[in-house]
Amino acid sequence: MRKQTPSQTVGPFYAIGMTRTPMNVLATDSTEGQRIRIEGQVFDGAGVPIPDVLVEIWQANTYGRYNHSDDKQEKPLDANFTGWGRSGTDEKCFYSFETIKPGPVPGNDQTVQAPHVNFVVFARGMLVHAYTRMYFADETANESDPVLNSIKNKIRRQTLIAAPGMESGNTVYRFDIRLQGEDETVFFDV
Amino acid sequence: MDIKPYNPRDWKSHPPYTFKDYGSSVKRGPLKKLVPLRQTLSEITGPLFDDIKLEPGENDLTRDAQTGKEAMGERIIVVGCVLDEDERPVPNTLVEIWQANAAGRYNHPIDQHNAPLDPNFIGAGRCVTNEKGEYRYLTIRPGAYPWLNHANAWRPAHIHLSLFGPSFATRLVTQFFFPGDPLIPLDPILNSVPGKSARGRLMASYAHDVTEPEFALGYRFDIVLRGRKSTPFEAPR
């Protein structure tokens, strides 16, 4: 039995190794599903948006299937969608992804999970990455989502729900992440 | 669907989210208790990069890939194995690295340390582990550099690594250090790791069997990702 290698921060210079090539466009013209943009800022405990933050996402395709050998569902795969993306921030400290809205995926014990995007957050000053999820405000399935419902404090559940908006004809979900404070985002012990 | 979960993160091995001596963690580490999440399909899957196409030389940081011109500094060979907690190799997984140059300067506009940039050194590389979980880089030994965390603060020489493993749950970003570096005991980022033995797991070891005569010294750094229970999780009835 070996012990886990300890986590360390990405530091302030992760862009050299991690974002030299943009990796935040998940959807091409041929990807199936509803095009969406996800964007937001990550705030520190003083309420200041963080410039040196790195956000990665992982999501199912429009049918609710992950592009991974352990997803044995009979739903179709989309050859034009991997489901993974990575974003640093722009000059206004916004991360962003061009993607599609995922379909619902199975949960444990015969439940169904509402459509969601899995997030991991890294930053200078974060010694360990933090896991969270983004849900869609316009989804009635959120009511019965087993993971949302596992968050006992109903007010805190709202930190995971992104509202849609329109921007030059495109659907944009704004998902801000707060690392600390009264409205600290829910992070999971995955 | 049967969900075979990954072992939990071992919090005796990982730093806490906030560590007073590392100033920038104080306002950036989550403070509320993490919400437990029983792993689902969303956590046991993750990007596999099986169709990734690496250019030749992406694991050689010692020369500019376009011009072939050599970077300054001491060449080193870094090898290691990516394993899980049961010592099973993790094959075909992406290992990304980035680092300062020999003078202790990053090729990044934010780095204003008064040390020379090296036009032939970008300081980033990528490789994929082989069937035995092994990776190999040829690079330049990075220099120490000052930072503003406390008076006369210097980071010991280190190389950053980013790994994925087989799932979203196995994601890891870490860094390794070089044996005998006098700055090691003074580094709050390393000292955030609880326990001497866990900190020791961030030390590369000198590997004479990897050293190539008349060419470069060898170092070995193995990485252990979260393992996986061998039987599916059984739901309580």
Interface residues (C-beta under 8 A of the other chain):
Chain A: M1 R2 K3 Q4 T5 P6 S7 Q8 T9 V10 G11 P12 F13 Y14 A15 I16 G17 M18 R20 D44 G45 A46 I50 D52 E56 W58 A60 Y66 N67 H68 S69 D70 D71 K72 Q73 T82 G83 W84 V105 P106 G107 N108 D109 Q113 H116 N118 V120 F122 A123 R124 G125 M126 L127 V128 H129 A130 Y131 R133 V147 S150 I151 L179 Q180 E184 T185 V186 F187 F188 D189 V190
Chain B: M1 I3 K4 P8 R9 D10 S13 H14 P15 P16 Y17 F19 Y22 S24 S25 V26 K27 R28 G29 P30 L31 K32 L34 V35 P36 L37 R38 Q39 T40 L41 S42 E43 I44 T45 G46 P47 L48 L83 D84 E85 D86 E87 E96 I97 W98 A100 Y106 N107 H108 I110 D111 I122 G123 A124 G125 H160 S162 P166 S167 F168 A169 R171 L172 V173 T174 Q175 I189 L190 S192 V193 S197 A198 R199 R201 L202 D222 I223 V224 L225 R226 F233 A235
